[in-house]
Amino acid sequence: MRLFVSTAAAALLSAASAHAAPPPASTFGRIPAVVDAELSPSGQKIAILGGAADQRILSIATIDQPGLPILQLGDVEVVNLTWAGDAYVLAKIAYWEKVDAKRSYRLERYIGVTPDAKAVSRFFDNRISGSYMATQPLLGVTSNPPRALVLDIAASTGAAGTMDSRMKKKDFGEAFSVWSIDPATGQGKLVQKGDVDTETFEVDSAGEARVRLDVDTISDRFSIYGRPPGKSQWALVHAGGDFESRRDYYGYSEADQAIYLMTDQGLVRKRLADGTVEKFADGAPSLSLVWDEHRKTAVGIASGLEMPTVQWLDPDVGAAHGLLSRAFKGKAVDMAGWSVDRTRFIARVASPSSPPVWYLYDKARKEVSPLAEAYPELKGAQLGTTRWITYKARDGLEIPAYLTLPPGAAPAGAKRPLIVLPHGGPETRDTYDFDFLVQFLATRGYAVLQPQFRGSWGFGDAFRRAGRGEWGGKMQTDLLDGVAAAAAGGEIDASRVCVVGASFGGYAALAGVSLHPDAYRCAVSIAGISDLGQLILEENRLYGRESAGMEELRDDLGAADKGKLLAMSPARNVAAVGAPVLLIHGDKDTVVQVAQSERMAEALRAAGKPHELMILEDENHYFTKAANRTRMLEAIEAFLAKNLPVAN
């Protein structure tokens, strides 16, 4: 086994040594050398997805046997891996398909790969209707025979197949349905039709659809239907509220033939057969479940604000996690997978100051062996140190945040310049994990504040809802209050602050310098939103005025009228901007259109405001190309050196 580990690591990683000077931008901008590592059900084989930035590979090793079959994937974006038994690895890759001279779409597709690293299929390769799906959601796999259960479209069942007897015109169109795919050929057959309201399904270990999740196309109400073994008809199990109540659904357990729901009484388990409800766990703001993909049941309850802790329900997995957590104290240990017999485990280990490393734990041999590092060139580098803080917003709401200080001691009497780094979403959150942008900035001498402003996920429903309608209001002042709190410790210079963000964070950066021009020395917007009215028009054009996405956007903006939208739009308030602005955007961004940054640049130019616009070719919203990611970091470094130099 030790021989295998060293061989696999050599295939994916390059040697690295400690850096006396800050590592170059390319070491942070590289696409991680390992994206996913998966153990086969028998525990005999390990598949690792990663490689060099411009030559991605899939390597498959058999433990204790020589040789490392490698499939060269080329210059593509790799997403994840799944085993279908021990016979096939399903590798998801992403690529761009040109529609016309101006439009391209990012598509995610699975390929079937044998253990000797031979690509034998691409799912739905000959099915024209499958090309309409931007991604191929994998609902589950079976081992004998090996099959992949995939969500795709098919003719809908209409009202006759549902508990709702109302006839709708759209019921006779196409709907999300379950397809069973043979990994050997990529061809499949329809095994479960949905209707026009169907969002997705849950399947059991035999590939049978047991749960159906619907959002009504007229009322936006969320419903859950169930079909336990022995039943052929769907029955209503849970009638939720609007589409937002999807958040209350935590998954399906085959072992219990039940679904998990978050209620006012906490997390409950509700049986499919008779609707019996029993309490499973107390509610917690950041509660999530850890699942066993082999047995299709929950094996742990995770919670925690700064760093997740797990209450293990399965003693074998819990014991393995406990051993690894003691071995890697202070780091987050994510149990990425295990063999059916629970004798071998794969874990991803990381922290804000430690790039991810993947390990194999062999219980019988009592060995923990490294598999691969995500950022091998950073091995031994001095990185920033991160701590968790909380502070009071001006209205009394408690706001948590991560504060990262640069490596090494500050010069005597000196205070660090600060980068405020609001996350995207906005209904997401930062986590106790390595962030390449945070550490890049820290190694350049900047302190970095990541406020979990109101509206962020993971701190309770009331906290999340407190962000509604506050994009340009209290969510902005939460950032300013965070600057004051960070500066109160005496390590930060509150007069030397820049705001940097991506996606919604990019909006927050632009709103910061346009709505609070005296607070920041500069702003960097990466794929950010500048004009909310334009955003609404774009969403309407793409998804329709009555889509769930539009409804969610309306909720986020708090049903703002035209006047409020104008007041919250940075591109409409450039006259107040008093600090230089750097705009960075990918030309293939399908989440936030590049026109948003172009609109801001045009407004800044017309107003005579200092700004720079960088449009990166062949790049999407998430900056998945190493060359573009490195160019972005280099541009930010130069911009900050000019407008917020570390040396005062």
Phi, psi and omega in degrees: 000322181296322178298317179301315184299314182294325179292315180297318180297320181295329181289330186257334191239161171245156180295150179216152178227169181297146180253129176287317178267165177303138179301149179294164182302327183296333180287335175269327183281347180299148172286134186312138182291340172225126181259324182205146174223129186227137178265135178292160182305324180285344184081006183269340185232147177233130175250135180232130182249125180170232179103190179293158186301323183256006178214081183283146183223158170241118178250142182229121182240146172257124186299134178071012175239142180289164177093147180218086179301134183231131174257118178281118181264338178087199184274074180231165174272124178259144189246299181195178181230152171211138173270139169251092191065203174265003188271332184217145168255133176257113182253124178265126177235159180237145179209170182253138177238124183281130180265314176207193185298334185249342188240136172225151180236140176275122181245139174251129182222149177266143169240144177269130184231135178278164180299342175266021173065040174252122176284122185245348183199160166231129188298136175057030186298332183252013184253109187299317183298331179295339180290346179282346181272124178291330179225170177237087180300125179268116183274335181169176178224160170237155183262325186222096000281160179292122178218155175244129178262116190237143175274124178212185184258154176202169176301134184286161179283341187077183185295336185296336182267009184236171176283347182264117186273357180294139178267130178237143181302320184289347182296345182260013176266216180254155184212161177295133184217170182260129177241140177258120187250136173273114182299338181289331184239339186080359180268153184215178177225149178287126181242345178203117177277148170254186171237185188298337180273348188291130176264314180192179179230165167240138181241158178268185185291345176268358180089008179275133177289123182246335182225139177234130181253125183238146167234117185299129184290344180260310186264349184066016180279142183264134179223152177238127177249147181232158178211089182291165178307138180093352180249140180256340183257147175281141177232144180293124179256325183209128174253109183270195177269224179286185186302336181295336182289357171303333180296338182281349181271126184248356174131175183245133178250116177292323182300327182257351189048057185211164173247155177255133182227142172269126181232181176297337180270358182115198179277126182239161175247125184241122185288140179291324188291314187230002179076010178300135182244133173224143181290138182249320181199154173294150177289147176214146185304323185248024186293137173214167181249144173260129188249147170262111184288340179282316184261356177055052178210162179281133179242358179198155177241113182261142176202173180128144184270303180287308185221131184292141169241152186236130168268108186277132177265342180251118185295326181292311179293321179298320180294319178295317179296320179297317179298314182291324179295324177290324180289329182240057184301137179087356179246156178276123180254112180258116179285098188282340179170168181203162179287162181302321182274002176059040176255342177227143185223147171245135180228143172256125185240127182201169172205172179304331181252010181226113178300153184299139172229138181258137183231151171251126176249119177257109185296316183295321182271351182057045182239138172242117187235135178289141177257310184192157178247141181286324180232073187298328182291346179268001180300124180085354180288147175280121182241169181289161178252137187244138174225160183263130177230160170229152180211162179269128170288166185295341175263007176098350180291135179276128183244126174271162180198156168260134176239120180250128177256148182298157176293149180082166182276145176288149175305149183307126177079357183270150174243146184282141167291154188240137169253122172270124187237081178289142182282172178278192177120263006277351185273057171229197175200160170280157184230171179281078185207169178286133178234113187298325181288318178301311183288328174300313180295320180296319180289347175268002175102007182259140165282148183231126178251125177246088182285137173265070186301161178306143186100345179287152178274151172100006181232022178105151184294323180295321179296317180296315182290341179294346178273352183298125178076007186247021180307313181259008183247252187291336175295328176287316181288338172300323178293316180296321178293329176293322176299314180298320180293319179294322181288337183296338179282353177086002182260346187243141175265104184292349178269356180234086186226137172236149179247130184228137178196162179238144179062240174300325176300327175293320173300314181300323178294315180292322177295325180300313183277347178262328181263337178226065190297339181274355187272336189231146176279335182193172180214143175234122178248120179252113180053042186267165178265135180241334185227110184290325176297317177296322178300316180297318178297319179296316180294320177299316183293321184281317192241346180099148185297331185256014182288159177297326178297319178293322179297320179293319178296319177299319178297316180301319183276357176070036181051043183295140175278178185300320180297318180290322178299317178296319182292333181265358184266116181304321182294341179266359184229031184292340179300332182274348183294125180240008183232152178297147183232134173248124180248127179232132183208146173272142184284349179249026180288118178255003178264307172240116185298143179300338178300336178295316178287324178295322178297317179294317180298319179297317180293319178295320179297316180297329180271359179072031182262141180293130181199163173226143178236122177240115176253120184264128185286146174058040183231145181256194185293333189256006176051070186262006176253128185300318182299317180289321179297320179293317176300320178299312181297318180296321179294319178296317180299315180294320180296316179291321179300328180279320189253343177214065182297143181296318177281119184288000000 
